[in-house]
Amino acid sequence: MGAWDYGPFDNDGAWDCIGALGDDTDANTERLEAAMLEVLVVLDYIENPEAQAAVAAAVLTAIRLGAPSPADRITDLLTAHPFDAAYLRDLARRTLRRITTDPRDNEWHYLWTDSGALDKALAAHEPYASALGAGGED
């Protein structure tokens, strides 16, 4: 059975991204960067699994930079999987902004809007967007 809820780690796409992390800082940084770039450079429709993975990468970055962790297992995961959050900060900020505030060509945004739960999903992501400064203009 798949995972589903409003938070950034409450879905299968997030755990697919997290499951690829290991104990190598450089490799983890590259994996998280690739997940975020996948939604930032795409010219076509952003599918929900890719959006979920990118959001998870961005939120992990925000937590590593001081945002509150939503659960002990995320804190434990961050301890076990090092990466360069300072390097990823700008990508994380732009990723959260792109997914949570830009509805065009974005299945994540569409699905939450269509279900009537966009406000709940945005509220669950707000602490991380705030920590990264993802709410304002570039």
C-alpha positions as CSV (number, residue, x, y, z in Angstrom):
1,M,0.0,0.0,0.0
2,G,1.3,3.4,-0.9
3,A,1.9,6.3,1.4
4,W,-0.4,9.3,1.3
5,D,-0.9,12.4,3.5
6,Y,-0.3,16.2,3.3
7,G,3.3,16.3,4.4
8,P,6.4,16.3,2.3
9,F,7.4,12.7,3.3
10,D,3.9,11.3,3.2
11,N,4.1,9.9,-0.3
12,D,5.8,7.3,-2.3
13,G,7.7,9.7,-4.5
14,A,9.5,11.2,-1.5
15,W,10.5,7.8,-0.2
16,D,11.7,6.7,-3.6
17,C,14.1,9.7,-3.5
18,I,15.2,9.1,0.1
19,G,15.7,5.4,-0.5
20,A,18.4,6.2,-3.0
21,L,20.6,7.9,-0.4
22,G,23.6,6.3,1.1
23,D,26.5,7.3,3.2
24,D,28.6,9.2,0.6
25,T,28.2,13.0,1.0
26,D,29.0,13.8,-2.6
27,A,26.8,11.1,-4.1
28,N,23.9,12.1,-1.9
29,T,24.3,15.8,-2.8
30,E,24.3,14.8,-6.5
31,R,21.2,12.7,-6.1
32,L,19.2,15.4,-4.3
33,E,20.4,18.0,-6.8
34,A,19.3,15.8,-9.7
35,A,15.8,15.3,-8.1
36,M,15.4,19.1,-7.8
37,L,16.8,19.9,-11.2
38,E,14.3,17.4,-12.8
39,V,11.5,19.7,-12.0
40,L,13.3,23.0,-12.5
41,V,14.6,22.4,-16.0
42,V,11.7,20.4,-17.4
43,L,9.9,22.0,-20.3
44,D,6.9,19.6,-20.1
45,Y,4.3,18.7,-17.6
46,I,5.8,17.9,-14.1
47,E,4.4,14.5,-13.1
48,N,3.5,14.0,-9.4
49,P,6.1,11.4,-8.5
50,E,8.9,13.6,-9.8
51,A,7.4,16.6,-7.9
52,Q,7.2,14.6,-4.7
53,A,10.8,13.5,-5.0
54,A,12.0,17.1,-5.7
55,V,9.9,18.4,-2.7
56,A,11.4,15.7,-0.4
57,A,14.9,16.7,-1.6
58,A,14.2,20.4,-0.9
59,V,12.6,19.7,2.5
60,L,15.5,17.6,3.6
61,T,17.8,20.5,2.7
62,A,15.6,22.9,4.7
63,I,15.7,20.6,7.7
64,R,19.4,20.2,7.5
65,L,19.6,24.0,7.4
66,G,17.6,24.4,10.6
67,A,13.9,23.9,9.8
68,P,12.0,21.7,12.2
69,S,12.0,18.0,11.4
70,P,8.5,16.5,11.2
71,A,9.4,13.2,12.7
72,D,12.3,11.4,14.5
73,R,12.7,9.0,11.6
74,I,13.5,12.0,9.3
75,T,16.0,13.3,11.9
76,D,17.6,9.8,12.0
77,L,17.7,9.7,8.2
78,L,19.5,13.0,8.1
79,T,22.1,11.7,10.6
80,A,22.7,8.6,8.5
81,H,22.8,10.3,5.1
82,P,25.1,13.3,4.8
83,F,24.9,15.9,2.0
84,D,25.9,19.5,1.4
85,A,22.8,21.5,2.3
86,A,24.5,24.8,1.8
87,Y,25.3,23.9,-1.8
88,L,21.6,22.8,-2.4
89,R,19.9,25.7,-0.6
90,D,19.1,27.8,-3.7
91,L,17.9,24.8,-5.7
92,A,15.7,23.8,-2.7
93,R,14.2,27.3,-2.4
94,R,13.4,27.4,-6.2
95,T,12.1,23.9,-6.1
96,L,9.6,24.5,-3.3
97,R,8.5,27.7,-5.0
98,R,8.0,26.0,-8.4
99,I,6.0,23.1,-7.0
100,T,3.9,24.9,-4.4
101,T,3.2,28.2,-6.0
102,D,3.2,27.6,-9.8
103,P,0.2,25.6,-10.9
104,R,1.0,25.6,-14.6
105,D,2.1,22.2,-15.9
106,N,2.4,20.8,-12.4
107,E,0.5,17.6,-11.4
108,W,1.3,18.0,-7.6
109,H,-0.4,21.4,-7.6
110,Y,-3.3,20.2,-9.8
111,L,-4.0,17.1,-7.6
112,W,-4.1,19.1,-4.4
113,T,-6.2,21.8,-5.9
114,D,-8.6,19.2,-7.5
115,S,-9.0,17.4,-4.2
116,G,-9.8,20.7,-2.3
117,A,-6.8,20.2,0.0
118,L,-4.3,22.6,-1.5
119,D,-4.4,24.8,1.6
120,K,-3.7,21.8,3.9
121,A,-0.8,20.6,1.7
122,L,0.7,24.1,1.5
123,A,0.4,24.5,5.3
124,A,2.3,21.3,5.8
125,H,5.1,22.6,3.5
126,E,5.2,26.2,4.8
127,P,7.8,25.8,7.5
128,Y,10.3,24.5,5.0
129,A,9.5,27.1,2.4
130,S,9.8,29.8,5.1
131,A,13.2,28.4,6.2
132,L,14.4,28.5,2.6
133,G,12.8,31.9,1.7
134,A,10.7,30.2,-1.0
135,G,7.7,32.4,-0.6
136,G,9.0,35.6,-2.3
137,E,10.2,36.6,-5.7
138,D,13.5,35.6,-7.1
